[in-house]
């Protein structure tokens, strides 16, 4: 199971964290990966200036926007499935 933590703290919320979560969920559903990937909301991942902060399996924190959700999945999630 791959765990994706999406920050929903103040800065990330203002930068669209809920849209990122919706985008991730949509891509995961379209690719039939819901049994392999879990999305979690998380408060402050410590990278507020790079919001929206997203972390995979407790690793590197990556800046993701609504427009880069699919790119993020292809680069950081798909290779470890």
Protein Blocks (a to p, Z undefined) as FASTA:
>chain_A
ZZddddfbfklmmnopmmmmmmmmmmmmmnopmlmbccdddehehiamlcccddeehiac
ddddfklmmmmmmmmmmmmZZ
